[in-house]
Amino acid sequence: MRIVTLYLAFASAATAQSAVLINGKSLSPAEQQQIALLEKRYGSKVEAGSYWYDAQTGLWGRMGEPMAGVIPPGLAFRAPLPARASNGDTGVFVNSRELHRREVQAVGRCTTVQRGRYWMDAQGNGGREGQPASFNLVALCRQNRSTPLGTPGNRGWYGHTSGDGSMVGSVFSDGTGVTCGPDGGCIFSRRD
């Protein structure tokens, strides 16, 4: 009975792992290894499902939805980031992905957002495709928050974080659902 139980546990774990798709593709053994390392690092299991991942920024989300979070950039998943990964309809493309309207609204709290094609890295540096950097989204969000810290109505905060040595620096939130971390990645919280 114990052998059957162990086999069933292994089979369901293998099925759950194979049910994870990144950028529309099933995972190779090497990619499954990357997922296992992320699960260990963050102490959380990746649920079965279809996800998109932007290797330039580390941003990720469920396929067809806006950004859900940020993980280390540069992970080697073989499938390229699809333009329609977030089901965007805004005409604003970052690293080939058309942003969802909620993402454009969140970025719009920091700067004017114009339709077009842009690149951006994990530190928030970006510009028009094929052009040099012309903005830093993290700096713009810090600079253009609507009310100073400590004033009534501002739920924003600043602080510092440290983790495994690769995540050290300032973390800020503008109180409206945008939180940016030391690596330049920003998380846009949903407000449905």
Backbone torsions as a table, in degrees:
resi	resn	phi	psi	omega
1	MET	NA	-39.0	-178.7
2	ARG	-63.7	-38.2	179.4
3	ILE	-64.5	-42.2	178.5
4	VAL	-62.8	-43.2	179.8
5	THR	-62.4	-44.9	178.6
6	LEU	-63.6	-40.5	179.2
7	TYR	-63.6	-45.0	179.8
8	LEU	-63.0	-39.7	178.0
9	ALA	-63.6	-43.7	178.8
10	PHE	-65.6	-44.1	-179.0
11	ALA	-62.6	-41.8	-179.9
12	SER	-70.4	-34.6	176.3
13	ALA	-65.6	-42.7	179.1
14	ALA	-65.1	-39.7	178.3
15	THR	-64.7	-43.9	179.6
16	ALA	-62.8	-42.1	-179.7
17	GLN	-64.4	-42.5	-177.9
18	SER	-73.7	-16.1	178.9
19	ALA	-83.8	2.4	176.1
20	VAL	-91.0	124.9	176.2
21	LEU	-115.0	137.2	175.3
22	ILE	-118.1	123.3	-178.9
23	ASN	52.9	37.5	175.0
24	GLY	84.5	3.0	-178.0
25	LYS	-120.8	145.3	172.9
26	SER	-69.2	161.3	-173.2
27	LEU	-87.6	138.1	171.8
28	SER	-76.7	167.5	176.3
29	PRO	-56.4	-39.8	178.7
30	ALA	-65.5	-38.7	178.6
31	GLU	-69.7	-36.7	175.4
32	GLN	-61.4	-36.8	177.6
33	GLN	-63.4	-41.7	177.1
34	GLN	-60.7	-42.1	178.8
35	ILE	-62.8	-43.6	179.2
36	ALA	-60.4	-40.8	178.1
37	LEU	-65.8	-39.4	176.5
38	LEU	-64.6	-41.8	178.9
39	GLU	-60.5	-42.0	178.9
40	LYS	-66.8	-44.7	-178.5
41	ARG	-61.5	-42.8	-175.6
42	TYR	-97.4	-3.7	177.8
43	GLY	63.4	36.0	-177.1
44	SER	-147.2	142.1	178.2
45	LYS	-84.9	141.7	174.0
46	VAL	-81.6	121.1	179.2
47	GLU	-70.6	150.3	174.5
48	ALA	-58.7	140.8	179.9
49	GLY	157.1	-178.2	-179.2
50	SER	-110.4	126.0	-175.2
51	TYR	-126.4	156.6	168.6
52	TRP	-111.9	153.7	-179.1
53	TYR	-144.5	129.9	176.3
54	ASP	-101.8	106.9	-176.3
55	ALA	-67.0	-22.0	-179.8
56	GLN	-74.8	-37.0	-175.8
57	THR	-107.9	-24.8	-173.1
58	GLY	87.3	1.6	178.7
59	LEU	-71.0	147.5	178.6
60	TRP	-148.4	163.9	175.4
61	GLY	-167.4	174.6	173.0
62	ARG	-75.2	143.7	-179.4
63	MET	-57.0	131.3	179.7
64	GLY	88.1	0.8	-177.5
65	GLU	-126.2	163.0	177.4
66	PRO	-68.6	176.4	-179.3
67	MET	-54.8	138.8	178.1
68	ALA	-112.1	-21.1	-178.1
69	GLY	-179.6	-170.1	-179.5
70	VAL	-137.5	136.7	175.0
71	ILE	-128.5	177.3	-179.1
72	PRO	-56.1	138.9	174.9
73	PRO	-75.9	167.9	172.3
74	GLY	81.8	8.3	176.6
75	LEU	-68.2	139.8	-173.0
76	ALA	-90.5	85.8	169.7
77	PHE	-102.6	133.4	-169.2
78	ARG	-72.8	-24.7	-177.3
79	ALA	-83.8	132.9	178.2
80	PRO	-70.5	157.1	179.1
81	LEU	-69.2	119.2	-179.9
82	PRO	-73.0	145.2	178.2
83	ALA	-59.9	-36.4	-176.6
84	ARG	-94.3	19.2	-176.1
85	ALA	-55.7	-38.0	-176.8
86	SER	-100.5	7.1	-178.2
87	ASN	59.4	36.0	-178.1
88	GLY	-73.4	153.4	177.5
89	ASP	-142.2	32.1	-171.7
90	THR	-101.0	-16.8	-174.9
91	GLY	76.9	8.9	177.4
92	VAL	-108.7	115.0	-178.0
93	PHE	-113.3	132.1	174.4
94	VAL	-125.7	121.2	-177.7
95	ASN	53.4	40.7	177.3
96	SER	81.4	-10.4	-179.1
97	ARG	-93.0	127.7	175.5
98	GLU	-75.9	123.5	-176.5
99	LEU	-70.2	145.4	174.3
100	HIS	-72.7	153.4	-178.4
101	ARG	-58.7	-33.1	178.6
102	ARG	-67.7	-34.2	177.2
103	GLU	-68.6	-41.8	179.0
104	VAL	-64.7	-39.5	176.8
105	GLN	-61.8	-42.3	-179.6
106	ALA	-65.6	-44.8	178.5
107	VAL	-66.3	-32.4	178.7
108	GLY	-63.1	-17.8	174.9
109	ARG	-73.7	-17.1	-177.2
110	CYS	-104.4	-31.5	-175.6
111	THR	-162.1	164.2	174.5
112	THR	-69.8	132.0	-179.0
113	VAL	-106.1	123.9	178.1
114	GLN	-110.7	142.5	175.7
115	ARG	-58.6	146.2	178.6
116	GLY	151.8	-175.0	-177.8
117	ARG	-113.5	125.1	-175.1
118	TYR	-128.7	161.9	169.2
119	TRP	-118.3	154.9	175.9
120	MET	-153.5	145.6	177.4
121	ASP	-106.9	-178.3	-175.1
122	ALA	-69.1	-16.7	178.2
123	GLN	-91.1	-0.5	179.7
124	GLY	91.0	0.2	175.9
125	ASN	-72.6	139.5	179.9
126	GLY	-163.5	176.2	178.8
127	GLY	-174.0	-176.9	175.8
128	ARG	-68.2	147.2	178.8
129	GLU	-52.2	133.8	178.1
130	GLY	79.5	0.4	-178.8
131	GLN	-114.6	161.7	176.1
132	PRO	-71.3	169.5	180.0
133	ALA	-58.2	135.8	178.0
134	SER	-129.4	-1.9	177.7
135	PHE	-155.8	163.4	169.2
136	ASN	-131.2	111.1	-174.3
137	LEU	-61.8	-37.7	179.6
138	VAL	-62.2	-46.9	179.8
139	ALA	-64.1	-40.2	179.1
140	LEU	-63.4	-40.3	179.1
141	CYS	-66.0	-39.8	177.6
142	ARG	-65.0	-44.3	-174.7
143	GLN	-71.1	-35.8	-170.8
144	ASN	-106.6	20.0	175.7
145	ARG	-63.5	147.3	-168.2
146	SER	-73.4	-32.5	-179.7
147	THR	-134.9	145.0	179.9
148	PRO	-64.4	153.9	177.3
149	LEU	-58.8	143.8	176.8
150	GLY	88.8	-7.8	178.2
151	THR	-87.6	151.3	180.0
152	PRO	-56.2	139.7	178.5
153	GLY	90.1	-14.0	178.8
154	ASN	-93.3	115.0	178.6
155	ARG	-96.9	9.0	-178.5
156	GLY	-70.4	160.8	179.4
157	TRP	-151.3	157.7	173.6
158	TYR	-124.7	152.8	177.6
159	GLY	-171.0	-172.4	178.9
160	HIS	-127.5	153.2	178.3
161	THR	-137.4	152.8	170.6
162	SER	-144.6	147.8	-177.5
163	GLY	-135.9	-115.0	-176.9
164	ASP	-87.0	15.9	-179.5
165	GLY	99.8	-20.8	179.8
166	SER	-97.2	-5.7	-177.8
167	MET	-125.6	77.2	-179.7
168	VAL	-126.5	130.9	177.8
169	GLY	151.8	-164.2	-176.9
170	SER	-83.6	148.0	173.2
171	VAL	-126.0	135.6	176.6
172	PHE	-138.6	154.6	174.6
173	SER	-131.2	140.3	179.0
174	ASP	-92.8	5.1	178.4
175	GLY	78.5	1.4	-178.4
176	THR	-118.7	13.4	177.6
177	GLY	108.2	-0.3	178.1
178	VAL	-106.7	120.4	175.7
179	THR	-123.8	126.3	-178.9
180	CYS	-116.3	141.5	-175.8
181	GLY	-108.9	-176.5	-174.3
182	PRO	-66.2	-21.8	-179.9
183	ASP	-90.9	4.9	178.9
184	GLY	90.3	-9.1	178.8
185	GLY	-73.4	143.5	178.8
186	CYS	-119.8	143.6	176.8
187	ILE	-111.6	128.6	179.6
188	PHE	-105.0	106.5	-178.0
189	SER	-73.3	142.2	177.9
190	ARG	-77.9	144.3	172.9
191	ARG	-134.2	87.3	-178.2
192	ASP	-91.2	NA	NA
